[in-house]
Amino acid sequence: MTEIGIIRHGVTHWNKERRAQGSSDIPLDQEGLMQAKQLAERMSEQAWDIIYSSDLLRAQQTAKAIGDKLGLPLQLDSRLRELGGGLIEGTTEEERIARWGPEWRKLDLEMESPDSVIARGMLFMDEITVRHAGQKILIVSHGAFIRHMLRVVVPHFNFGESLKNTSVTSLVRVDENWDCSLYNCTKHLTGS
């Protein structure tokens, strides 16, 4: 049985300011680094075979904390990057409305399409599913990327709640289908 643990990176100062990060290479802040350490402790309670990460710094820092704790080398893959935000990167909702108006989502602001994210994400998923069949795989990525992928990989699951920083979502492959056995869990941050 193949299992994938999907993790959203730790918090950044842009997360706190509610700025669109996209492909901007923003590091974790101090809280994010602490979250990554807490997450690494949690992940060390299970045996994992390999860890993949987006090559963006905030995901790398999160994955490195886990990899160091588990003794696993980091495998970086640019296909795990966040949805490219185009012209909105670095802006808040209020700044977008001030600059482009309340209908800014209808404008061409050079953002990457969900279809593009899904295409690169599914190439990655198909590749690692074959390469690591029967193994336990960790993936550290980004909120919008993960959300788009989950809707395709487990379309029958209801993903109502937004992904929290350092949340863990687990997928288990049975035969040819994936099932979500854990969603958006941050028990390592609350101690429960």
C-alpha positions in Angstrom: 0.0 0.0 0.0 1.3 3.4 -1.0 0.8 6.3 1.4 1.5 10.0 0.8 1.7 12.6 3.5 1.1 16.0 2.0 2.2 19.0 4.1 1.7 22.7 3.6 4.8 24.8 4.5 5.2 26.7 7.8 4.0 30.3 8.2 5.7 33.3 6.7 5.3 37.0 7.3 3.4 37.3 4.0 1.0 34.7 5.2 0.3 36.8 8.3 -0.1 39.9 6.2 -2.4 37.9 3.8 -0.2 38.7 0.8 -0.3 36.5 -2.3 3.0 34.6 -2.3 2.7 32.5 -5.5 6.2 31.8 -6.8 7.8 34.6 -4.8 10.6 33.0 -2.7 9.6 34.0 0.8 11.3 32.3 3.8 9.6 31.1 6.9 9.4 33.6 9.8 10.4 32.6 13.4 7.0 31.1 14.1 7.2 29.1 10.8 10.6 27.7 11.8 9.2 26.6 15.2 6.1 25.0 13.4 8.5 23.1 11.2 10.4 21.7 14.2 7.1 20.7 15.9 6.0 19.0 12.7 9.3 17.2 12.4 8.8 15.8 15.9 5.4 14.5 14.9 6.6 13.0 11.6 9.3 11.2 13.4 6.7 9.1 15.1 6.2 7.2 11.9 8.6 5.6 9.4 8.8 7.5 6.0 10.8 6.4 3.0 11.4 9.6 1.1 10.6 13.3 1.2 9.9 15.6 -1.7 9.6 19.4 -1.5 8.9 22.4 -3.7 12.1 24.2 -4.4 10.7 27.5 -3.0 12.5 28.4 0.3 9.4 28.3 2.6 8.7 24.7 1.6 12.4 23.7 1.6 12.9 25.0 5.1 9.8 23.0 6.3 11.0 19.9 4.5 14.6 20.2 5.7 13.5 20.3 9.4 11.6 17.0 8.7 14.4 15.5 6.7 17.0 16.3 9.3 14.9 14.7 12.0 14.2 11.6 9.9 17.6 11.3 8.4 16.1 11.6 4.9 17.7 13.6 2.1 15.6 16.3 0.4 14.4 15.7 -3.1 13.5 19.1 -4.6 11.0 19.3 -7.5 9.8 22.6 -9.1 6.6 20.9 -10.1 5.5 21.2 -6.5 5.7 25.0 -6.6 2.7 27.2 -5.6 0.4 28.4 -8.3 2.1 31.4 -10.0 0.5 34.6 -8.8 1.6 36.8 -11.7 1.0 40.5 -11.0 -0.9 39.9 -7.7 2.2 38.4 -5.9 3.1 40.5 -2.9 -0.3 42.2 -2.7 -3.1 42.0 -0.2 -6.8 41.7 -1.2 -7.3 45.4 -0.3 -4.3 46.4 -2.5 -5.7 44.4 -5.4 -9.1 46.0 -5.1 -7.4 49.5 -5.0 -5.3 48.7 -8.0 -7.6 46.7 -10.3 -11.1 47.1 -8.8 -13.4 44.7 -7.0 -13.6 42.5 -10.2 -9.8 41.9 -10.3 -10.3 38.1 -10.5 -11.8 38.5 -13.9 -8.8 40.4 -15.3 -5.7 38.8 -17.0 -3.1 39.4 -14.3 -0.7 36.8 -15.6 -1.6 34.2 -12.9 -1.0 30.5 -13.6 -4.2 28.6 -14.4 -5.5 25.8 -12.2 -5.2 23.5 -15.2 -1.5 24.2 -15.5 -1.0 23.5 -11.8 -3.0 20.2 -12.1 -1.0 19.2 -15.2 2.4 19.5 -13.6 1.1 18.1 -10.3 -0.4 15.0 -11.9 2.8 14.4 -13.8 4.6 14.4 -10.5 2.0 12.2 -8.7 2.0 9.6 -11.5 5.8 9.5 -11.5 6.3 9.0 -7.8 3.4 6.6 -7.5 5.3 4.3 -9.9 8.8 5.0 -8.6 7.8 4.5 -4.9 5.0 2.0 -5.1 4.3 0.5 -1.7 6.3 3.2 0.1 5.5 6.1 2.5 6.2 9.4 0.7 6.2 12.9 2.2 5.5 15.9 0.0 5.9 19.5 1.2 4.2 22.1 -0.9 1.8 25.0 -0.9 -1.8 25.7 -0.1 -3.3 26.4 -3.6 -1.2 23.7 -5.2 -2.3 21.1 -2.6 -6.0 22.2 -2.9 -6.1 21.8 -6.7 -4.3 18.4 -6.6 -6.6 17.0 -3.9 -9.7 17.9 -5.8 -8.4 15.8 -8.7 -6.8 12.9 -6.8 -9.7 12.4 -4.3 -12.7 14.1 -6.0 -15.2 12.3 -3.7 -13.7 14.0 -0.5 -15.2 17.2 0.9 -12.4 19.7 1.4 -14.3 22.5 3.2 -11.6 23.9 5.5 -8.6 25.9 4.2 -5.3 24.3 4.7 -3.4 25.5 7.7 0.4 26.0 7.8 2.2 22.8 8.5 -1.0 20.8 8.2 -0.8 17.1 7.4 -3.1 15.4 4.9 -2.7 11.7 4.2 -3.6 9.8 1.1 -3.7 6.1 0.9 -3.7 4.2 -2.4 -5.9 1.1 -2.6 -5.8 -0.7 -5.9 -5.9 2.2 -8.4 -7.8 4.7 -6.3 -6.7 7.2 -3.6 -8.6 7.9 -0.4 -8.0 10.7 2.1 -7.5 9.2 5.6 -6.5 12.5 7.3 -7.1 16.1 6.3 -5.6 19.4 7.4 -4.3 18.0 10.8 -2.2 20.3 13.0 -2.2 18.4 16.2 1.5 18.9 16.5 0.9 22.7 17.0 -1.8 22.2 19.8 -0.3 19.2 21.6 -3.6 17.3 21.4 
